Amino acid sequence: MEQMPRSRIWGKQNRTPFGKKNIHQTSVKDCLLHITKFRIEFRQSLNFTKNKKINDTKVLRVQTSSIIAKMLLKEIARFSLQHRTLYCYLILSIWIFLLIAGMYKYIGSIENGNNLLNAKGFGYRKTERFLAEEGDSTDRIRIKEINQTDCTHPFAIVTGEEGGSLEGWTLQGVLLLIRHGDRGPMAHVRGINEVDCGYENDPSLARYINFLQNTTTGSTSGGHWMKTGPFHGFPLLPAASKLCLLAQLTHKGIAQMLHVGDIVRQAYANALGLYTRVPISTQRTTPFNGSDFISNPTSSFQYVVDDVVIYSTRYRRTFQSAMALLFGVLPPEKWLAMQIQESHSLSYCFSDCACPQAEKLKKQLASEMNGHLSKHPAIGAIVQWIGAALLQNPQAAGQQINPLEIRDALLAHICHAAPLPCRKIHSNVPSADSYRYGSKTGSSSTQDPLGLDVINIDLDEATLSGGGAGPPINTEQPDDSDTTEQEPEIEGCVEKSHVLALMSYIHWAGMKELYSQSMRQQGLLRSYGLMRNIVAYMLRMISGDRVKFVLYSGHDKTLEYLIASLGVQLENPFIPYASRMVFEVYKSDKDTQYYFRLVYNGRDVTNTIDVCESGKSLNVPRGIRGGRAHLCPIENIIRFIHDDYFLSLNATNYKDACMAQTKQDGFF
């Protein structure tokens, strides 16, 4: 047998160790590739778990352990024992251990950070409550005033000087104007979902909710208003019981209106005969409420329904407020028969809406307010600081945030006893020259369908102004000396001192606006249509018409314009939630003289009206209730609306008052 060359034998003998070495190197390479793939798959699984927002730590740990076990078994099955060495699995085990340790550290940070609230990716940390009893006595008094005057808690709504029982006088009718109840903020506010806007343990609210949930008729179904008309399908309750939804009424707002309705019922229902029943045979049809009467199938008598007229702007918060109030005034059967009429304007201008001069005055008021704010740079800085902390979409750099928008957002926290927010802010404080908000961009306001008047929100046209003539008021500069030479901190919390300084300034500027000549003129123009409507109903009431009760459900500007046009003097320049303004119409028992009385939030303000002051009104006893009441002749307000209304505008009618100044300025 021929002997093979030594080199060939050696080569053959070396194949096995050479091949084994090759296999060993391939195993290490494959192992590292599998480790990398495992890292990617594990991180994807961890991100998936994180994105699912699993807050329960135990569930997260179980799911993570399951993921690791499955992946490990998968990898073990894919690796052949003949091609893997021990140290590969040791490396894999160490890597898994490190990943688990990192994950548990992440879970621990979640457990330790439960006080952080996420609002669109921004940290929002709870801090002290604004209403907490701390600080000096002056601050505590001011905080209490803000809480009482601006929030209008349902338990604080009590009967005032309203009443249809005056000695020697008979109540002929009532015209009631209201601002809707408590609502969510008008701007998008960070962390607002964490504020509890619910209201519990109120018997009136519980009864109303139970009635709506258990009543299905041609008028209501599933808590919605089903009668034909502009409000068909509107919900009668807020969409959420505890959330402060954007510009939507809260359950607290419903409770407020139910309490106001209870006051109205006690003061006027019996005197006006709103519970009167008549035989069914006397029924007749009317254009507004379908029929004069609503009957109970089991009774031979029915309620009169054409003695009540209801108006509302086409917004859920005003509609829901009107229906809640009426539920407290009327019997349920009559309530179900009501038909709601729509106002296309926030100011209830009816047919007298288009007015260029009113728009010019609006811009003038904004310009006057800009001048005030530019003189208080510390207040401007506070507004920017709070706005950056509260608002999700603050103004762009260099633009001043509207202080009233900040006030509205703050009230959502203050009125619901929520903590003031904290967060990190990275923004520049603009210079004093940039404090301009009269022409605020990005407003959430919309115009009415006719394009004649702003209607969407209470803050539209709510720019502050100053100057002009008016009654003696406190026009001292607001106290902002503590922050005059300081810029707000870039990181931190909204503090009580910030809120008090801002509220003090807004109140001061609001008083100057309320009694300015520009505001008086704008009020005259904006509320002219409403004034005409009110006087027309007064005349119908004293002429024996069946209408006894008229309700206008509106916004703060609805009442502000009317107050400005009448010259009513108030201590608070802002209209709180659930405010009520009542015109009571009386007839003398001795003769055919007719008078009216004006009551605002339970206070008789008749003698503060321009047409009724200086001895133009009577002071009469209130009968068994005690005290005195002021009565003003109806002929005074009729003469005012027909003869003297436009004197301050140098015009004799609405058309000339709206166009005269514009022509002088060269617009036409």
Secondary structure, DSSP 8 states (H G I E B T S, - for coil): -----HHHHHHHHTHHHHHHHHHHHHHHHHHHHHHHHHHHHHHHHHHHHHHTT---HHHHHHHHHHHHHHHHHHHHHHS-GGG--HHHHHHHHHHHHHHHHHHHHHHHHHHHTTTEEEETTEEEEEEEETT-S-S-HHHHHHHHHHHHHHH--GGG----S--S--TTEEEEEEEEEEE---B--SS-BTTGGGS-----S-HHHHHHHHHHHT--SSSEETTEE-SSSTTTT-BSS-S-SS---TT-B-HHHHHHHHHHHHHHIIIIIHHHTTT-EEEGGG----TTTSSSEEE-TT-SEEEE-TTEEEEEESSHHHHHHHHHHHHHHS-HHHHHT--EEEESSTT--TT----HHHHHHHHHHHHHHHHHHHT-HHHHHHHHHHHHHHBSS---TT----HHHHHHHHHHHHTTT-EEEEEE-------GGG---TT-SS----B-TTSSSB-S-TTTT------S--S---------GGGTT----SEEE--HHHHHHHHHHHHHHHHHHHTSHHHHHHHHHHTHHHHHHHHHHHHHHHTT-S--EEEEEE-HHHHHHHHHHHT---S-SS--TT-EEEEEEEEESSSS-EEEEEEETTEE-GGGSTTT-TT-SEEEE-GGG-SEEEEEEHHHHHHIIIIITTGGGT-SSHHHHHHHHHHHTT--
